[in-house]
Amino acid sequence: MALRVIRFDGDPILRKKSKKIDKIDDRLLELLDDMVETMVHANGVGLAAPQIGILKRALVIDIGEGPIKVLNPKIVKADGELMDVEGCLSVPNLSGEVPRPENIVVEYMDEKGDKRTLEANGLLARVFCHEIDHLDGILYTDKATEIYENEDQEEDEEN
Ligand code: CO
């Protein structure tokens, strides 16, 4: 396992569309382990592969319930809307108010290649939406209604 370098806003790779994963091999499993390690090290609740310069549809999430490794995610149902504050490891020292669906159903492939369906709401739904946006070159700052400079960057959860 190894820490990877997080790319920051302004890096063109963050604006590219990531490619679907069709093969799970040792290299991909190592990538997922490295992503978890990098996310935990940075105190993040989520990390998408393009944030470390890899244009693959892979992301990891941990909102305090243990890491989830997610490949080729697709939101198949979304309802409700919640405004809340979010941040991003690729956009340091800022946070912003972003509307997100309150409830989602997401389909994805796990690291064994099995298809999974997950219902998520609140923070978990928000993090999924934020990370999936990264796979399409979208940053939360594109959707935020207000953006703030953080006075204390330790306080915010970042993805
Ligand atoms: Co982010």
Backbone and ligand atoms as CSV (ligand in chain L), in Angstrom:
chain,resi,resn,atom,element,x,y,z
A,1,MET,N,N,0.850,-1.194,0.000
A,1,MET,CA,C,0.000,0.000,0.000
A,1,MET,C,C,0.881,1.238,0.000
A,2,ALA,N,N,0.357,2.263,-0.596
A,2,ALA,CA,C,1.143,3.496,-0.694
A,2,ALA,C,C,0.200,4.690,-0.777
A,3,LEU,N,N,0.675,5.793,-0.242
A,3,LEU,CA,C,-0.082,7.032,-0.394
A,3,LEU,C,C,0.093,7.548,-1.813
A,4,ARG,N,N,-0.984,8.049,-2.389
A,4,ARG,CA,C,-0.914,8.660,-3.716
A,4,ARG,C,C,-1.040,10.173,-3.570
A,5,VAL,N,N,-0.588,10.876,-4.583
A,5,VAL,CA,C,-0.609,12.344,-4.557
A,5,VAL,C,C,-1.990,12.845,-5.011
A,6,ILE,N,N,-2.609,13.673,-4.189
A,6,ILE,CA,C,-3.931,14.217,-4.516
A,6,ILE,C,C,-3.781,15.421,-5.451
A,7,ARG,N,N,-4.545,15.402,-6.531
A,7,ARG,CA,C,-4.535,16.501,-7.505
A,7,ARG,C,C,-5.483,17.605,-7.039
A,8,PHE,N,N,-5.112,18.832,-7.335
A,8,PHE,CA,C,-5.911,19.978,-6.915
A,8,PHE,C,C,-6.634,20.637,-8.084
A,9,ASP,N,N,-7.702,21.355,-7.737
A,9,ASP,CA,C,-8.484,22.115,-8.716
A,9,ASP,C,C,-7.523,22.971,-9.545
A,10,GLY,N,N,-7.736,22.941,-10.863
A,10,GLY,CA,C,-6.815,23.603,-11.779
A,10,GLY,C,C,-6.037,22.570,-12.578
A,11,ASP,N,N,-5.916,21.348,-12.021
A,11,ASP,CA,C,-5.290,20.242,-12.746
A,11,ASP,C,C,-6.310,19.729,-13.770
A,12,PRO,N,N,-5.953,19.740,-15.069
A,12,PRO,CA,C,-6.948,19.380,-16.095
A,12,PRO,C,C,-7.507,17.961,-15.947
A,13,ILE,N,N,-6.788,17.074,-15.277
A,13,ILE,CA,C,-7.277,15.686,-15.158
A,13,ILE,C,C,-8.582,15.620,-14.365
A,14,LEU,N,N,-8.775,16.578,-13.458
A,14,LEU,CA,C,-10.008,16.592,-12.650
A,14,LEU,C,C,-11.242,16.931,-13.480
A,15,ARG,N,N,-11.021,17.423,-14.698
A,15,ARG,CA,C,-12.141,17.820,-15.562
A,15,ARG,C,C,-12.435,16.791,-16.644
A,16,LYS,N,N,-11.709,15.668,-16.606
A,16,LYS,CA,C,-11.911,14.644,-17.634
A,16,LYS,C,C,-12.902,13.588,-17.157
A,17,LYS,N,N,-13.461,12.871,-18.143
A,17,LYS,CA,C,-14.423,11.816,-17.834
A,17,LYS,C,C,-13.655,10.509,-17.667
A,18,SER,N,N,-13.946,9.807,-16.587
A,18,SER,CA,C,-13.245,8.548,-16.312
A,18,SER,C,C,-13.855,7.386,-17.083
A,19,LYS,N,N,-13.020,6.383,-17.308
A,19,LYS,CA,C,-13.441,5.221,-18.113
A,19,LYS,C,C,-13.980,4.095,-17.246
A,20,LYS,N,N,-14.957,3.399,-17.813
A,20,LYS,CA,C,-15.560,2.239,-17.155
A,20,LYS,C,C,-14.502,1.156,-16.939
A,21,ILE,N,N,-14.622,0.466,-15.813
A,21,ILE,CA,C,-13.679,-0.619,-15.500
A,21,ILE,C,C,-14.286,-1.942,-15.959
A,22,ASP,N,N,-13.544,-2.689,-16.777
A,22,ASP,CA,C,-14.099,-3.983,-17.186
A,22,ASP,C,C,-13.228,-5.162,-16.763
A,23,LYS,N,N,-12.148,-4.868,-16.075
A,23,LYS,CA,C,-11.288,-5.963,-15.625
A,23,LYS,C,C,-10.778,-5.670,-14.212
A,24,ILE,N,N,-10.952,-6.647,-13.326
A,24,ILE,CA,C,-10.414,-6.494,-11.974
A,24,ILE,C,C,-9.142,-7.320,-11.888
A,25,ASP,N,N,-8.034,-6.639,-11.712
A,25,ASP,CA,C,-6.756,-7.350,-11.593
A,25,ASP,C,C,-6.007,-6.818,-10.364
A,26,ASP,N,N,-4.826,-7.365,-10.128
A,26,ASP,CA,C,-4.065,-6.982,-8.931
A,26,ASP,C,C,-3.762,-5.493,-8.894
A,27,ARG,N,N,-3.543,-4.924,-10.074
A,27,ARG,CA,C,-3.210,-3.507,-10.147
A,27,ARG,C,C,-4.390,-2.648,-9.676
A,28,LEU,N,N,-5.598,-3.073,-10.075
A,28,LEU,CA,C,-6.791,-2.337,-9.656
A,28,LEU,C,C,-7.012,-2.495,-8.146
A,29,LEU,N,N,-6.820,-3.709,-7.630
A,29,LEU,CA,C,-7.000,-3.941,-6.190
A,29,LEU,C,C,-6.005,-3.106,-5.383
A,30,GLU,N,N,-4.793,-2.988,-5.915
A,30,GLU,CA,C,-3.782,-2.158,-5.253
A,30,GLU,C,C,-4.180,-0.678,-5.298
A,31,LEU,N,N,-4.722,-0.274,-6.437
A,31,LEU,CA,C,-5.213,1.108,-6.567
A,31,LEU,C,C,-6.270,1.396,-5.489
A,32,LEU,N,N,-7.223,0.464,-5.317
A,32,LEU,CA,C,-8.292,0.674,-4.339
A,32,LEU,C,C,-7.731,0.750,-2.918
A,33,ASP,N,N,-6.777,-0.123,-2.598
A,33,ASP,CA,C,-6.131,-0.073,-1.278
A,33,ASP,C,C,-5.413,1.262,-1.078
A,34,ASP,N,N,-4.720,1.698,-2.099
A,34,ASP,CA,C,-3.998,2.979,-2.015
A,34,ASP,C,C,-4.973,4.144,-1.859
A,35,MET,N,N,-6.112,4.048,-2.534
A,35,MET,CA,C,-7.112,5.119,-2.419
A,35,MET,C,C,-7.660,5.199,-0.992
A,36,VAL,N,N,-7.932,4.029,-0.382
A,36,VAL,CA,C,-8.416,4.022,1.004
A,36,VAL,C,C,-7.357,4.649,1.914
A,37,GLU,N,N,-6.112,4.226,1.730
A,37,GLU,CA,C,-5.030,4.740,2.581
A,37,GLU,C,C,-4.889,6.263,2.416
A,38,THR,N,N,-4.963,6.721,1.179
A,38,THR,CA,C,-4.813,8.150,0.890
A,38,THR,C,C,-5.977,8.955,1.481
A,39,MET,N,N,-7.197,8.404,1.354
A,39,MET,CA,C,-8.384,9.064,1.911
A,39,MET,C,C,-8.284,9.172,3.430
A,40,VAL,N,N,-7.918,8.076,4.083
A,40,VAL,CA,C,-7.835,8.058,5.546
A,40,VAL,C,C,-6.748,9.023,6.016
A,41,HIS,N,N,-5.614,8.993,5.333
A,41,HIS,CA,C,-4.490,9.862,5.694
A,41,HIS,C,C,-4.876,11.338,5.600
A,42,ALA,N,N,-5.722,11.661,4.626
A,42,ALA,CA,C,-6.129,13.060,4.409
A,42,ALA,C,C,-7.385,13.425,5.200
A,43,ASN,N,N,-7.867,12.504,6.057
A,43,ASN,CA,C,-9.099,12.725,6.824
A,43,ASN,C,C,-10.308,12.966,5.931
A,44,GLY,N,N,-10.342,12.295,4.795
A,44,GLY,CA,C,-11.479,12.453,3.890
A,44,GLY,C,C,-12.560,11.423,4.151
A,45,VAL,N,N,-13.761,11.693,3.654
A,45,VAL,CA,C,-14.853,10.713,3.738
A,45,VAL,C,C,-15.077,10.022,2.397
A,46,GLY,N,N,-14.352,10.481,1.376
A,46,GLY,CA,C,-14.461,9.855,0.067
A,46,GLY,C,C,-13.320,10.298,-0.821
A,47,LEU,N,N,-13.016,9.453,-1.814
A,47,LEU,CA,C,-11.965,9.807,-2.775
A,47,LEU,C,C,-12.279,9.093,-4.083
A,48,ALA,N,N,-12.165,9.815,-5.170
A,48,ALA,CA,C,-12.415,9.238,-6.492
A,48,ALA,C,C,-11.083,9.123,-7.234
A,49,ALA,N,N,-10.954,8.093,-8.084
A,49,ALA,CA,C,-9.676,7.813,-8.745
A,49,ALA,C,C,-9.090,9.024,-9.500
A,50,PRO,N,N,-9.896,9.815,-10.212
A,50,PRO,CA,C,-9.294,10.965,-10.908
A,50,PRO,C,C,-8.603,11.950,-9.964
A,51,GLN,N,N,-8.993,11.953,-8.687
A,51,GLN,CA,C,-8.337,12.845,-7.726
A,51,GLN,C,C,-6.886,12.456,-7.484
A,52,ILE,N,N,-6.525,11.211,-7.836
A,52,ILE,CA,C,-5.105,10.835,-7.765
A,52,ILE,C,C,-4.559,10.580,-9.168
A,53,GLY,N,N,-5.242,11.145,-10.157
A,53,GLY,CA,C,-4.711,11.135,-11.517
A,53,GLY,C,C,-5.018,9.890,-12.324
A,54,ILE,N,N,-5.965,9.069,-11.856
A,54,ILE,CA,C,-6.314,7.831,-12.567
A,54,ILE,C,C,-7.738,7.965,-13.105
A,55,LEU,N,N,-7.871,7.920,-14.437
A,55,LEU,CA,C,-9.193,8.155,-15.038
A,55,LEU,C,C,-9.971,6.846,-15.176
A,56,LYS,N,N,-10.268,6.249,-14.016
A,56,LYS,CA,C,-11.081,5.033,-13.966
A,56,LYS,C,C,-12.261,5.272,-13.051
A,57,ARG,N,N,-13.387,4.593,-13.358
A,57,ARG,CA,C,-14.599,4.810,-12.572
A,57,ARG,C,C,-14.538,4.004,-11.274
A,58,ALA,N,N,-13.686,4.472,-10.368
A,58,ALA,CA,C,-13.487,3.833,-9.064
A,58,ALA,C,C,-13.518,4.897,-7.998
A,59,LEU,N,N,-14.144,4.567,-6.870
A,59,LEU,CA,C,-14.127,5.488,-5.744
A,59,LEU,C,C,-14.175,4.718,-4.434
A,60,VAL,N,N,-13.740,5.368,-3.395
A,60,VAL,CA,C,-13.817,4.789,-2.060
A,60,VAL,C,C,-14.513,5.798,-1.149
A,61,ILE,N,N,-15.266,5.250,-0.195
A,61,ILE,CA,C,-16.040,6.080,0.729
A,61,ILE,C,C,-15.889,5.493,2.121
A,62,ASP,N,N,-15.733,6.369,3.112
A,62,ASP,CA,C,-15.818,5.925,4.501
A,62,ASP,C,C,-16.377,7.067,5.327
A,63,ILE,N,N,-17.639,6.928,5.704
A,63,ILE,CA,C,-18.245,7.986,6.525
A,63,ILE,C,C,-18.214,7.596,8.007
A,64,GLY,N,N,-17.304,6.670,8.329
A,64,GLY,CA,C,-17.163,6.258,9.728
A,64,GLY,C,C,-17.718,4.869,9.984
A,65,GLU,N,N,-18.157,4.207,8.908
A,65,GLU,CA,C,-18.718,2.855,9.048
A,65,GLU,C,C,-17.838,1.822,8.363
A,66,GLY,N,N,-16.603,2.213,8.071
A,66,GLY,CA,C,-15.698,1.306,7.360
A,66,GLY,C,C,-15.684,1.634,5.880
A,67,PRO,N,N,-14.566,1.344,5.206
A,67,PRO,CA,C,-14.438,1.732,3.801
A,67,PRO,C,C,-15.302,0.886,2.851
A,68,ILE,N,N,-15.874,1.552,1.860
A,68,ILE,CA,C,-16.588,0.885,0.776
A,68,ILE,C,C,-15.793,1.147,-0.498
A,69,LYS,N,N,-15.545,0.090,-1.264
A,69,LYS,CA,C,-14.848,0.223,-2.551
A,69,LYS,C,C,-15.870,0.045,-3.663
A,70,VAL,N,N,-15.914,1.009,-4.553
A,70,VAL,CA,C,-17.019,1.121,-5.509
A,70,VAL,C,C,-16.478,1.257,-6.931
A,71,LEU,N,N,-16.944,0.363,-7.810
A,71,LEU,CA,C,-16.533,0.425,-9.217
A,71,LEU,C,C,-17.756,0.669,-10.096
A,72,ASN,N,N,-17.608,1.455,-11.117
A,72,ASN,CA,C,-18.651,1.734,-12.109
A,72,ASN,C,C,-20.005,2.096,-11.474
A,73,PRO,N,N,-20.028,3.029,-10.532
A,73,PRO,CA,C,-21.295,3.355,-9.871
A,73,PRO,C,C,-22.270,4.072,-10.794
A,74,LYS,N,N,-23.549,3.804,-10.544
A,74,LYS,CA,C,-24.598,4.475,-11.315
A,74,LYS,C,C,-25.774,4.737,-10.381
A,75,ILE,N,N,-26.204,5.981,-10.327
A,75,ILE,CA,C,-27.386,6.306,-9.521
A,75,ILE,C,C,-28.613,5.963,-10.349
A,76,VAL,N,N,-29.413,5.031,-9.840
A,76,VAL,CA,C,-30.576,4.574,-10.612
A,76,VAL,C,C,-31.872,5.185,-10.100
A,77,LYS,N,N,-31.813,5.792,-8.909
A,77,LYS,CA,C,-32.996,6.436,-8.361
A,77,LYS,C,C,-32.545,7.538,-7.411
A,78,ALA,N,N,-33.216,8.661,-7.469
A,78,ALA,CA,C,-32.883,9.753,-6.550
A,78,ALA,C,C,-34.151,10.512,-6.227
A,79,ASP,N,N,-34.340,10.848,-4.945
A,79,ASP,CA,C,-35.461,11.726,-4.611
A,79,ASP,C,C,-35.144,12.607,-3.416
A,80,GLY,N,N,-35.949,13.631,-3.273
A,80,GLY,CA,C,-35.739,14.602,-2.201
A,80,GLY,C,C,-34.566,15.514,-2.520
A,81,GLU,N,N,-34.436,16.555,-1.722
A,81,GLU,CA,C,-33.278,17.435,-1.894
A,81,GLU,C,C,-32.887,17.984,-0.533
A,82,LEU,N,N,-31.593,17.964,-0.265
A,82,LEU,CA,C,-31.068,18.525,0.979
A,82,LEU,C,C,-29.925,19.466,0.656
A,83,MET,N,N,-29.916,20.624,1.323
A,83,MET,CA,C,-28.767,21.523,1.225
A,83,MET,C,C,-27.868,21.222,2.402
A,84,ASP,N,N,-26.601,21.112,2.142
A,84,ASP,CA,C,-25.660,20.967,3.252
A,84,ASP,C,C,-24.287,21.432,2.779
A,85,VAL,N,N,-23.377,21.520,3.743
A,85,VAL,CA,C,-22.037,22.008,3.435
A,85,VAL,C,C,-21.139,20.832,3.082
A,86,GLU,N,N,-20.377,20.969,2.019
A,86,GLU,CA,C,-19.380,19.947,1.723
A,86,GLU,C,C,-18.064,20.579,1.307
A,87,GLY,N,N,-17.031,19.764,1.385
A,87,GLY,CA,C,-15.699,20.187,0.962
A,87,GLY,C,C,-15.119,19.113,0.079
A,88,CYS,N,N,-13.894,19.324,-0.377
A,88,CYS,CA,C,-13.278,18.377,-1.296
A,88,CYS,C,C,-11.774,18.401,-1.087
A,89,LEU,N,N,-11.169,17.219,-1.037
A,89,LEU,CA,C,-9.717,17.139,-0.852
A,89,LEU,C,C,-8.970,17.801,-2.005
A,90,SER,N,N,-9.622,17.924,-3.158
A,90,SER,CA,C,-8.991,18.566,-4.321
A,90,SER,C,C,-9.229,20.074,-4.361
A,91,VAL,N,N,-10.029,20.575,-3.426
A,91,VAL,CA,C,-10.321,22.014,-3.362
A,91,VAL,C,C,-10.056,22.465,-1.916
A,92,PRO,N,N,-8.784,22.522,-1.531
A,92,PRO,CA,C,-8.472,22.770,-0.122
A,92,PRO,C,C,-8.924,24.145,0.360
A,93,ASN,N,N,-9.253,24.193,1.642
A,93,ASN,CA,C,-9.553,25.449,2.355
A,93,ASN,C,C,-10.861,26.120,1.970
A,94,LEU,N,N,-11.682,25.437,1.173
A,94,LEU,CA,C,-12.995,25.991,0.852
A,94,LEU,C,C,-14.061,24.985,1.252
A,95,SER,N,N,-15.264,25.482,1.489
A,95,SER,CA,C,-16.414,24.602,1.603
A,95,SER,C,C,-17.595,25.341,0.996
A,96,GLY,N,N,-18.633,24.594,0.686
A,96,GLY,CA,C,-19.754,25.241,0.017
A,96,GLY,C,C,-21.058,24.525,0.266
A,97,GLU,N,N,-22.142,25.278,0.081
A,97,GLU,CA,C,-23.491,24.728,0.227
A,97,GLU,C,C,-23.898,24.123,-1.102
A,98,VAL,N,N,-24.239,22.841,-1.060
A,98,VAL,CA,C,-24.568,22.141,-2.298
A,98,VAL,C,C,-25.883,21.381,-2.127
A,99,PRO,N,N,-26.824,21.558,-3.053
A,99,PRO,CA,C,-28.041,20.742,-2.998
A,99,PRO,C,C,-27.746,19.341,-3.534
A,100,ARG,N,N,-28.179,18.341,-2.811
A,100,ARG,CA,C,-28.009,16.941,-3.246
A,100,ARG,C,C,-29.305,16.181,-2.987
A,101,PRO,N,N,-29.523,15.085,-3.710
A,101,PRO,CA,C,-30.696,14.261,-3.388
A,101,PRO,C,C,-30.613,13.744,-1.945
A,102,GLU,N,N,-31.781,13.633,-1.310
A,102,GLU,CA,C,-31.810,13.141,0.067
A,102,GLU,C,C,-31.622,11.621,0.106
A,103,ASN,N,N,-32.218,10.966,-0.876
A,103,ASN,CA,C,-32.165,9.496,-0.935
A,103,ASN,C,C,-31.754,9.074,-2.337
A,104,ILE,N,N,-30.883,8.087,-2.395
A,104,ILE,CA,C,-30.524,7.538,-3.707
A,104,ILE,C,C,-30.483,6.013,-3.645
A,105,VAL,N,N,-30.604,5.412,-4.814
A,105,VAL,CA,C,-30.272,3.999,-4.969
A,105,VAL,C,C,-29.135,3.966,-5.976
A,106,VAL,N,N,-28.043,3.320,-5.590
A,106,VAL,CA,C,-26.876,3.275,-6.464
A,106,VAL,C,C,-26.531,1.822,-6.764
A,107,GLU,N,N,-26.250,1.559,-8.025
A,107,GLU,CA,C,-25.772,0.238,-8.434
A,107,GLU,C,C,-24.292,0.350,-8.746
A,108,TYR,N,N,-23.533,-0.641,-8.327
A,108,TYR,CA,C,-22.091,-0.632,-8.608
A,108,TYR,C,C,-21.558,-2.047,-8.575
A,109,MET,N,N,-20.290,-2.178,-8.885
A,109,MET,CA,C,-19.611,-3.464,-8.817
A,109,MET,C,C,-18.621,-3.373,-7.659
A,110,ASP,N,N,-18.567,-4.438,-6.858
A,110,ASP,CA,C,-17.572,-4.417,-5.772
A,110,ASP,C,C,-16.236,-4.960,-6.277
A,111,GLU,N,N,-15.245,-5.020,-5.377
A,111,GLU,CA,C,-13.894,-5.378,-5.840
A,111,GLU,C,C,-13.761,-6.854,-6.204
A,112,LYS,N,N,-14.837,-7.640,-5.908
A,112,LYS,CA,C,-14.826,-9.045,-6.347
A,112,LYS,C,C,-15.507,-9.210,-7.702
A,113,GLY,N,N,-16.091,-8.099,-8.188
A,113,GLY,CA,C,-16.787,-8.169,-9.471
A,113,GLY,C,C,-18.271,-8.440,-9.313
A,114,ASP,N,N,-18.753,-8.488,-8.063
A,114,ASP,CA,C,-20.180,-8.732,-7.826
A,114,ASP,C,C,-20.970,-7.435,-7.933
A,115,LYS,N,N,-22.171,-7.554,-8.503
A,115,LYS,CA,C,-23.036,-6.387,-8.637
A,115,LYS,C,C,-23.732,-6.101,-7.308
A,116,ARG,N,N,-23.737,-4.859,-6.912
A,116,ARG,CA,C,-24.353,-4.468,-5.646
A,116,ARG,C,C,-25.363,-3.365,-5.877
A,117,THR,N,N,-26.398,-3.383,-5.063
A,117,THR,CA,C,-27.367,-2.290,-5.064
A,117,THR,C,C,-27.441,-1.764,-3.632
A,118,LEU,N,N,-27.306,-0.457,-3.485
A,118,LEU,CA,C,-27.264,0.135,-2.146
A,118,LEU,C,C,-28.218,1.323,-2.087
A,119,GLU,N,N,-29.005,1.360,-1.009
A,119,GLU,CA,C,-29.820,2.544,-0.743
A,119,GLU,C,C,-29.039,3.424,0.216
A,120,ALA,N,N,-28.937,4.683,-0.110
A,120,ALA,CA,C,-28.195,5.592,0.764
A,120,ALA,C,C,-29.016,6.850,0.975
A,121,ASN,N,N,-28.877,7.426,2.165
A,121,ASN,CA,C,-29.528,8.715,2.385
A,121,ASN,C,C,-28.627,9.630,3.184
A,122,GLY,N,N,-29.011,10.905,3.219
A,122,GLY,CA,C,-28.266,11.885,3.999
A,122,GLY,C,C,-26.810,11.985,3.562
A,123,LEU,N,N,-25.906,11.902,4.548
A,123,LEU,CA,C,-24.475,12.092,4.268
A,123,LEU,C,C,-23.944,11.067,3.262
A,124,LEU,N,N,-24.345,9.805,3.420
A,124,LEU,CA,C,-23.818,8.776,2.507
A,124,LEU,C,C,-24.269,9.055,1.062
A,125,ALA,N,N,-25.521,9.456,0.899
A,125,ALA,CA,C,-26.016,9.798,-0.442
A,125,ALA,C,C,-25.229,10.984,-1.005
A,126,ARG,N,N,-24.988,11.972,-0.155
A,126,ARG,CA,C,-24.234,13.165,-0.562
A,126,ARG,C,C,-22.820,12.788,-1.030
A,127,VAL,N,N,-22.153,11.939,-0.254
A,127,VAL,CA,C,-20.780,11.567,-0.607
A,127,VAL,C,C,-20.769,10.776,-1.923
A,128,PHE,N,N,-21.706,9.849,-2.082
A,128,PHE,CA,C,-21.798,9.120,-3.357
A,128,PHE,C,C,-21.968,10.098,-4.532
A,129,CYS,N,N,-22.886,11.046,-4.391
A,129,CYS,CA,C,-23.135,11.998,-5.489
A,129,CYS,C,C,-21.875,12.818,-5.789
A,130,HIS,N,N,-21.213,13.268,-4.744
A,130,HIS,CA,C,-19.994,14.078,-4.891
A,130,HIS,C,C,-18.915,13.279,-5.624
A,131,GLU,N,N,-18.711,12.020,-5.189
A,131,GLU,CA,C,-17.631,11.210,-5.789
A,131,GLU,C,C,-17.969,10.813,-7.222
A,132,ILE,N,N,-19.232,10.480,-7.475
A,132,ILE,CA,C,-19.625,10.109,-8.843
A,132,ILE,C,C,-19.448,11.314,-9.776
A,133,ASP,N,N,-19.736,12.506,-9.280
A,133,ASP,CA,C,-19.478,13.720,-10.074
A,133,ASP,C,C,-18.005,13.805,-10.490
A,134,HIS,N,N,-17.095,13.449,-9.578
A,134,HIS,CA,C,-15.661,13.468,-9.916
A,134,HIS,C,C,-15.379,12.596,-11.146
A,135,LEU,N,N,-16.102,11.473,-11.267
A,135,LEU,CA,C,-15.855,10.552,-12.393
A,135,LEU,C,C,-16.280,11.177,-13.720
A,136,ASP,N,N,-17.105,12.222,-13.632
A,136,ASP,CA,C,-17.557,12.921,-14.840
A,136,ASP,C,C,-16.934,14.306,-14.960
A,137,GLY,N,N,-15.875,14.552,-14.202
A,137,GLY,CA,C,-15.155,15.827,-14.320
A,137,GLY,C,C,-15.851,17.009,-13.670
A,138,ILE,N,N,-16.774,16.709,-12.743
A,138,ILE,CA,C,-17.545,17.773,-12.083
A,138,ILE,C,C,-17.045,17.952,-10.649
A,139,LEU,N,N,-16.824,19.198,-10.259
A,139,LEU,CA,C,-16.448,19.503,-8.869
A,139,LEU,C,C,-17.644,20.132,-8.158
A,140,TYR,N,N,-17.689,19.975,-6.837
A,140,TYR,CA,C,-18.847,20.493,-6.094
A,140,TYR,C,C,-18.994,22.001,-6.268
A,141,THR,N,N,-17.852,22.658,-6.526
A,141,THR,CA,C,-17.898,24.111,-6.685
A,141,THR,C,C,-18.719,24.513,-7.922
A,142,ASP,N,N,-18.907,23.584,-8.855
A,142,ASP,CA,C,-19.754,23.849,-10.023
A,142,ASP,C,C,-21.226,23.948,-9.622
A,143,LYS,N,N,-21.577,23.271,-8.521
A,143,LYS,CA,C,-22.984,23.154,-8.130
A,143,LYS,C,C,-23.323,23.948,-6.880
A,144,ALA,N,N,-22.294,24.461,-6.200
A,144,ALA,CA,C,-22.512,25.132,-4.916
A,144,ALA,C,C,-23.264,26.441,-5.111
A,145,THR,N,N,-24.175,26.719,-4.188
A,145,THR,CA,C,-24.899,27.986,-4.223
A,145,THR,C,C,-24.131,29.064,-3.448
A,146,GLU,N,N,-23.315,28.625,-2.488
A,146,GLU,CA,C,-22.455,29.544,-1.724
A,146,GLU,C,C,-21.130,28.840,-1.492
A,147,ILE,N,N,-20.043,29.571,-1.545
A,147,ILE,CA,C,-18.732,28.990,-1.235
A,147,ILE,C,C,-18.075,29.840,-0.152
A,148,TYR,N,N,-17.526,29.177,0.847
A,148,TYR,CA,C,-16.886,29.873,1.959
A,148,TYR,C,C,-15.419,29.500,2.049
A,149,GLU,N,N,-14.629,30.437,2.580
A,149,GLU,CA,C,-13.261,30.082,2.951
A,149,GLU,C,C,-13.289,29.516,4.355
A,150,ASN,N,N,-12.616,28.404,4.560
A,150,ASN,CA,C,-12.612,27.772,5.877
A,150,ASN,C,C,-11.715,28.544,6.828
A,151,GLU,N,N,-12.261,28.814,8.017
A,151,GLU,CA,C,-11.414,29.432,9.033
A,151,GLU,C,C,-10.555,28.374,9.694
A,152,ASP,N,N,-11.181,27.213,9.907
A,152,ASP,CA,C,-10.444,26.102,10.512
A,152,ASP,C,C,-10.690,24.879,9.642
A,153,GLN,N,N,-9.689,24.534,8.851
A,153,GLN,CA,C,-9.898,23.461,7.887
A,153,GLN,C,C,-10.016,22.078,8.524
A,154,GLU,N,N,-9.695,21.980,9.805
A,154,GLU,CA,C,-9.820,20.691,10.487
A,154,GLU,C,C,-11.279,20.293,10.660
A,155,GLU,N,N,-12.160,21.288,10.673
A,155,GLU,CA,C,-13.538,21.007,11.060
A,155,GLU,C,C,-14.361,20.309,9.999
A,156,ASP,N,N,-13.983,20.490,8.749
A,156,ASP,CA,C,-14.877,20.017,7.701
A,156,ASP,C,C,-14.498,18.635,7.170
A,157,GLU,N,N,-15.540,17.906,6.837
A,157,GLU,CA,C,-15.312,16.641,6.177
A,157,GLU,C,C,-15.079,16.939,4.709
A,158,GLU,N,N,-14.088,16.304,4.156
A,158,GLU,CA,C,-13.792,16.568,2.765
A,158,GLU,C,C,-13.829,15.277,1.982
A,159,ASN,N,N,-14.230,15.395,0.726
A,159,ASN,CA,C,-14.264,14.207,-0.107
A,159,ASN,C,C,-13.378,14.411,-1.321
L,1,CO,CO,CO,-14.132,15.808,-3.956
